[in-house]
Amino acid sequence: MRVLGVDPGLTRCGVGVVEGVAGRPLTMIGVGVVRTPADAELGQRLVAVEQGIEAWLDEHRPEFVAVERVFSQHNVRTVMGTAQASAVAMLCAARRGIPVALHTPSEVKAAVTGSGRADKAQVGAMVTRLLRLSAPPRPADAADALALAICHIWRAPAQNRLQQAVAMHSAHATKGRTA
């Protein structure tokens, strides 16, 4: 499974591609940051994020895209930019028919470090260890993108089984009502 992780942001949008399956060593395929100038007009920044993500999709051809779920923050301006960049990433994937999964920051931290309250340094250290890198990816947005991809690879099999079970249960319930 090849996953593009996206840590959305308008100034720095972290992107990272990880390949592998749950229970086996994972491989980092690429990592980076899509940057936009803070003084540019919002529409231009969103286009720059789109172009950057499209380039990553073209180059790495992921099977899934994992995006950090936007959560409430005290700074409304920051959360709006994050939500807009997140929407761009989801749009780029949807346009290509690539499934998108959203993971909360605490889900990602728990998956990668064992604690949903881990700090950025702990996430970076575990990403470095799990992907057998010589140093933590910089900036932290890049490490967070890799953590999102890792989280999705590890969680996807369980999520798929759960979705299949719910679908089967719904099918049986519907069948029982029509019989």
C-alpha positions as CSV (number, residue, x, y, z in Angstrom):
1,M,0.0,0.0,0.0
2,R,1.4,3.4,-1.0
3,V,0.0,6.4,1.0
4,L,0.5,10.1,0.6
5,G,0.2,11.8,4.0
6,V,-0.8,15.5,4.0
7,D,-0.3,17.7,7.0
8,P,-2.4,20.7,5.7
9,G,-1.3,24.3,6.0
10,L,-1.3,27.4,3.8
11,T,2.3,28.5,4.6
12,R,3.8,25.0,4.9
13,C,1.8,21.9,3.8
14,G,3.7,18.8,4.7
15,V,3.7,15.9,2.3
16,G,5.1,12.4,2.7
17,V,4.8,9.1,0.9
18,V,5.2,5.8,2.7
19,E,4.9,2.3,1.3
20,G,4.2,-0.9,3.1
21,V,1.7,-3.0,5.0
22,A,0.8,-3.3,8.6
23,G,3.1,-5.6,10.5
24,R,6.0,-5.2,8.1
25,P,8.8,-2.6,7.9
26,L,7.7,0.5,6.1
27,T,9.6,2.5,3.5
28,M,9.7,6.2,3.0
29,I,9.3,7.0,-0.7
30,G,9.5,10.8,-0.4
31,V,9.0,13.7,2.0
32,G,8.8,17.4,1.6
33,V,6.8,20.6,2.1
34,V,4.6,22.6,-0.3
35,R,5.3,26.3,0.6
36,T,3.4,29.4,-0.2
37,P,4.3,33.1,0.6
38,A,2.3,34.4,3.6
39,D,1.9,37.8,1.8
40,A,0.3,36.3,-1.4
41,E,-3.4,36.5,-2.1
42,L,-5.4,33.6,-0.7
43,G,-6.5,32.3,-4.1
44,Q,-2.9,32.2,-5.3
45,R,-1.8,30.3,-2.2
46,L,-4.5,27.7,-2.7
47,V,-3.5,27.3,-6.3
48,A,0.1,26.8,-5.2
49,V,-1.0,24.2,-2.7
50,E,-3.0,22.4,-5.4
51,Q,-0.1,22.5,-7.9
52,G,2.3,21.1,-5.2
53,I,-0.1,18.3,-4.2
54,E,-0.8,17.5,-7.9
55,A,3.0,17.2,-8.5
56,W,3.3,14.7,-5.6
57,L,0.3,12.7,-6.9
58,D,1.9,12.6,-10.4
59,E,5.3,11.6,-9.2
60,H,4.4,9.1,-6.5
61,R,1.0,7.6,-7.6
62,P,-0.3,6.8,-4.1
63,E,-3.2,4.4,-3.7
64,F,-4.6,6.4,-0.7
65,V,-4.3,9.9,0.6
66,A,-4.4,10.5,4.4
67,V,-5.1,14.0,5.5
68,E,-5.0,15.4,9.0
69,R,-8.6,16.1,10.2
70,V,-8.9,19.7,11.0
71,F,-9.7,20.3,14.7
72,S,-10.9,23.3,16.6
73,Q,-8.1,25.7,17.6
74,H,-8.3,29.0,19.4
75,N,-6.9,30.9,16.4
76,V,-9.7,30.9,13.8
77,R,-7.5,32.4,11.1
78,T,-5.1,29.4,11.5
79,V,-7.8,26.8,11.5
80,M,-9.4,28.4,8.3
81,G,-6.2,28.2,6.4
82,T,-5.6,24.6,7.5
83,A,-9.2,23.7,6.5
84,Q,-8.8,25.3,3.1
85,A,-5.5,23.5,2.4
86,S,-7.1,20.2,3.7
87,A,-10.0,20.7,1.2
88,V,-7.5,21.3,-1.6
89,A,-5.7,18.0,-0.8
90,M,-9.0,16.1,-0.7
91,L,-10.2,17.7,-4.0
92,C,-6.9,16.7,-5.7
93,A,-7.3,13.1,-4.6
94,A,-11.0,12.9,-5.4
95,R,-10.5,14.3,-8.9
96,R,-8.2,11.3,-9.5
97,G,-10.5,8.7,-7.8
98,I,-8.0,8.2,-4.9
99,P,-9.6,7.3,-1.6
100,V,-9.1,9.9,1.2
101,A,-8.9,9.1,4.9
102,L,-9.0,11.7,7.6
103,H,-7.1,11.1,10.9
104,T,-7.2,13.3,13.9
105,P,-3.9,14.5,15.4
106,S,-4.4,12.4,18.5
107,E,-5.1,9.3,16.4
108,V,-1.9,9.8,14.5
109,K,0.2,10.4,17.6
110,A,-1.3,7.4,19.3
111,A,-0.7,5.2,16.2
112,V,3.0,6.3,15.9
113,T,4.1,6.8,19.5
114,G,1.5,5.0,21.6
115,S,0.3,8.2,23.2
116,G,-2.3,10.6,21.8
117,R,-0.6,13.4,23.7
118,A,2.9,13.0,22.3
119,D,4.7,16.2,21.3
120,K,6.1,17.0,17.8
121,A,9.6,15.9,18.9
122,Q,8.3,12.4,20.0
123,V,6.4,12.0,16.7
124,G,9.5,13.0,14.7
125,A,11.7,10.6,16.7
126,M,9.3,7.7,16.1
127,V,8.9,8.5,12.4
128,T,12.7,8.5,12.1
129,R,12.9,5.1,13.9
130,L,10.0,3.5,12.1
131,L,11.2,4.5,8.7
132,R,14.9,3.8,9.6
133,L,16.0,7.4,8.6
134,S,19.3,8.9,9.6
135,A,17.6,12.1,11.0
136,P,14.1,13.4,11.7
137,P,12.5,15.0,8.7
138,R,12.4,18.8,8.8
139,P,10.4,20.8,9.3
140,A,7.9,19.1,11.7
141,D,5.2,19.4,9.0
142,A,7.1,16.9,6.9
143,A,7.5,14.5,9.8
144,D,3.8,14.9,10.6
145,A,2.9,14.0,6.9
146,L,4.9,10.8,7.2
147,A,3.2,10.0,10.5
148,L,-0.2,10.4,8.8
149,A,0.8,8.0,6.1
150,I,2.1,5.5,8.7
151,C,-1.1,5.8,10.7
152,H,-3.2,5.1,7.7
153,I,-1.2,2.0,6.7
154,W,-1.5,0.6,10.2
155,R,-5.2,1.5,10.7
156,A,-6.6,0.9,7.2
157,P,-6.9,-3.0,7.6
158,A,-8.9,-2.6,10.8
159,Q,-11.0,0.2,9.4
160,N,-11.8,-1.8,6.2
161,R,-12.9,-4.8,8.3
162,L,-15.1,-2.6,10.4
163,Q,-16.7,-1.0,7.3
164,Q,-17.3,-4.4,5.8
165,A,-18.9,-5.6,9.0
166,V,-21.2,-2.6,9.1
167,A,-22.1,-3.0,5.5
168,M,-22.9,-6.7,6.0
169,H,-25.0,-5.9,9.1
170,S,-26.9,-3.2,7.2
171,A,-27.5,-5.6,4.3
172,H,-28.8,-8.3,6.7
173,A,-31.0,-5.8,8.5
174,T,-32.4,-4.5,5.2
175,K,-33.0,-8.1,3.9
176,G,-34.8,-9.0,7.2
177,R,-37.2,-6.1,6.8
178,T,-38.1,-6.9,3.1
179,A,-38.6,-10.6,3.7
